[in-house]
Amino acid sequence: MKSKKGILFILPGLTGVMVFYLIPFVDVIVRSFRQINGKFCGFANYRQVMENKAFALAAGNTVHFVVVCLPLLLGLSLVVAAMLRRSGNVAKFCKSTYLIPLAVPAAAVVLLWRLIFDSHGIWNRLLTLLGYNSVDFMNTNGAFSVLVFSYIWKNLGYTVVLWSAGLSAIPEEIYEAAWVDGAGKLRAFISITVPNLKQTAFTIVVISFLNSFKVFREAYLVAGNYPQESIYMLQHLFNNWFRDLSMDKMAAAAVLLFLVILIFVYILHRSWEEEH
Amino acid sequence: MKNHNKFISALLVAVLMFGLVACGSSGNGKGEENNGIQNTENSETIKGRFVESQLNLPEGVSEILAVTKLDDGTLELAGSIGKTGTDCILTSTDEGETWQVKELEDLDYSYISNVAIRNDGTVAYMGYFNENQEKDSSDLPDSVGMKLVSKEGEVKKINFTLPKAQETDTEGSITFQKIDQEETIEGDVSFNEDETDITNNEESDETQMTSTADDNMVLQAAFDEAGSLIIQDLFSTFYKLNIETGELSELYSGEEYIPYFGIAGNKIYAAAESGMKIFSSEDGSMSAADSVLDEVAKKNSESSSLQGDFPVVMTKGMKDNSLVYANHQGVFYHLENGSVSEQLINGELCSLSDTTLGLSGIVMVNEKSYLISARDSMGNIKLLKYVYDENASSVPEKQLKVYALEDSNLLRQVVANFQSAHSDTFVKVEIGISQENSITAEDALRTLNTDILAGKGPDVLILDGMPVDSYIEKGILADIKGLLDEIEASDGLFTNIKNAYESNGSIYCMPCRFKIPVIAGDKEAVETGSAEGLLDYGKTIKQEGKRVFSFSGTTDLLEELFQVESADWLTGEGSLDQSKLETYLQTAKEIYDLDYDSNSEDNNGKDSGTCTYNILSGYNLGTVSSLERLMKECEISFGTLASFYELKDILSIEKQLGGTYGIFSKQETKSFVPYLMVGIVSGKEEDQDVQELVKTMFGKESGMQSESGFSVNKAAYEELCRQEIQKKQSNEELSVVFSTTEGTTGGYSILPLTQKEVDTLTENIESMTSPVITDRIVQDLIITEGSKYLEGNQTLEETSAAIMQKVNLYLSE
């Protein structure tokens, strides 16, 4: 009876998810096997996508971005959360401050980018004053560094809050016992904090991984449909395919991306489960 | 308690479900505003609408100066007839079906500025009459006059004097300043080359240049219901003119410029940019503002033309406090201070949607019949009649949808042509980017693509600015070769243009119009023919402090050269030819540096770097202008040629300067600039109405109209050639007067074309083989990066590398 009542309550939400996500996704899978005119074409779209140079570039850049950003973000935010844990009232203030970047609209972030990283921006002025050559960040491989910086700046606070929630769930008695046994701060961190955060880590990794795709907004607003090569992401490609009515390729690429994310999350989930 | 909990649970679930189901939008998502306009013709089941027809006027009538309905129900029209343009008055007692013509005696005027008809049939002609130029008469100051012609044909002259005008020229701008007749300007007087007074006013630093014999003039005149003549002068001051005595009494004077007005009953509706000024024609007392009419005035605030056409024409409705007004959206009925205007006639269902149609007057014959006088873009007059047919469906059952990224007068004209000939079919024109919605082209394309995929796409696409190759690849466009072959068989098409779009025996799109890249200058400049040759020649004639070329900035220069150079840049492997790209950039840079210093901090010659898409703009006149050469602002002008008028203009000036014009192209590829590229959406090609619409677009009648490019229809082109040569034979000339920023004035006559000049143009057109690259993404990428190079912000190698990287990425998608 209780479970039936429960189903009734989740039904509206579930209906929404099905109507706006699941059913359209099934449609995408179906479209990935058809041409624009509806004619069935088997795996031709997948072959086209795999052979497409733009897709290869975009996918490579996206993987590169995730591989660089995720560990950086997780590590940095964990260190900050651990430091804030011991800081009392100051921590409360800092946590709020760290969340501000998340509230800043993408368009405002883009303005900031231009002010700081443009070839005549503040950063290049500083470099010139220090005797270095200026760097045109947005038209060289430096654009990738700017993107990474922007992603970490925007998501650090949110991740810190999530880590803090995980940290606060670890009983203080374990640390006290460790100190009594002579463990130092680093030892306590490695042997107590990290293992107890694995459950939280799984959630944070998945969320951060998905957030990494949202960095497209800033890149698009600054550099348009065709940015510097190193920041040309999968969403740029999807955006451009949409404009050109290449829905068949887009559907195939979306299904491939889904499979990759699914495999990644599954592996993560299994490795967490095994450890437990 | 359990039952209570169950009940609450069920109620909550029901509320949530209701919320989900209820959250749906039935709107079209395109954010249409109606601005207080109710469309009473929006139901397919409702019968009854006004049907348009064109009234036949007696042969030879060439002008409609005014038209009105008299108190006795007769329609009266003042116009001109015959080759000599004799003034005449036409009357009709059968609602315009037949007309009686009465030619007037010579009114002896040098210029007529306005004509108004009173409700008793008296016609007032205002202008400059030849008697006024007798300077020795103290009763006849140098001002406008008026002649009244009664219904019986008696002519009476009335003199009146408007306050004088003074033209002031301060730092290159020309403004008008009202002065009293007693005011004098003291100071030294000297003359410039053309003997114009130059007076230095000791009280200010301004140098005022006055020219004698420039009077105030009547901008517009009309009679009110009581028979009083209301006139508006150059300063937007309104007067009531006593037609017996010539006495003026001021009704309204404001700071704001008023381009036009209308009279309904005894109320004057003056359209200013800030809104509609409503005041009484009896005593000038202001009425309360009307928000609906304010919006009408704001949206239609452009000036009336010298030919007497207005953006909005007005007349009184059935009730005393009502107004009937017409514009390109249709005919509307408005009650004073009402919250809405009722749309009587939907402009989209008739010729009113043609934005090149100049409206000059509206008459309410009765509640179910209206007349609108108008002039089309070729100068042909039209008297359109709208009669309510209660059996006609309110919206034609057959509907076609045409989609274009940007609006254009030519498209509206073509659609109006089709609608006139097919009143049972409604063509809805959907525009992707407009001033109201301010969305980007990409967003508009995404919306279009969504509609196409949902099966709600248009029938006909105007492909300017769209990813044509992608649409062809996806099978979105149908093969229209069969249709084009039919048109070629009946009228003929420029085969070279048609062949440029044929691929594997099919044609998926074709432009209705095209423009030609040309150079205007000395014979040596024109003979260089190519950009590199032009540059070399330009270096030899460069003088310190003087510009050689006519472009206005980096984007302008890059766009003009793009139209010459780009036709053969795309390689077979889906990439750009880098060497050709670099040659183009280098040549552009050298041309730019010849006239501008890219190291200078001065912004002169620099652009923001964003592509303005002038090539694909709906405002599609040519860009070459010999006038800048005549005004000594440059030595060589290059750009695109889009009409016979522009060709005449160039040739007339070049004859004066001893220069000429020629095709601007590469040696190996002569390119043309396509405009209004038409394609049919796949699946709709069998629809007869769609075929008819496309045939109309490529047809002779559409080809004869407008000046946005030369028509691909050979019959239209040849007819226009014939008309131009006929003008030569009848010695028709137009005069143009201009003034420079230095304050000098000049002029020239626009001479008709000779047979030889027409033949040369035809040869040039037939020699063109390839269209320029019309892909807006490629254009934007090249011109944006190219601007940085021209301004000295990056090197050629960097620019070339950036362009190649981005364009290759785009092409590889």
Interface residues (C-beta under 8 A of the other chain):
Chain A: K5 L8 F9 L11 P12 T15 G16 Q35 I36 N37 N52 K53 A54 L57 S119 N139 N225 Y226 E229 Y232 L237 N240 W241 F242 R243 D244 L245 S246 M247
Chain B: S9 A10 L12 V13 L16 M17 G19 L20 E442 L445 R446 N449 I452 L453 P467 S470 Y471 K474 G475 I476 S682 I777 L781 N793 E798 A802 Q805 K806 L809 Y810 S812 E813
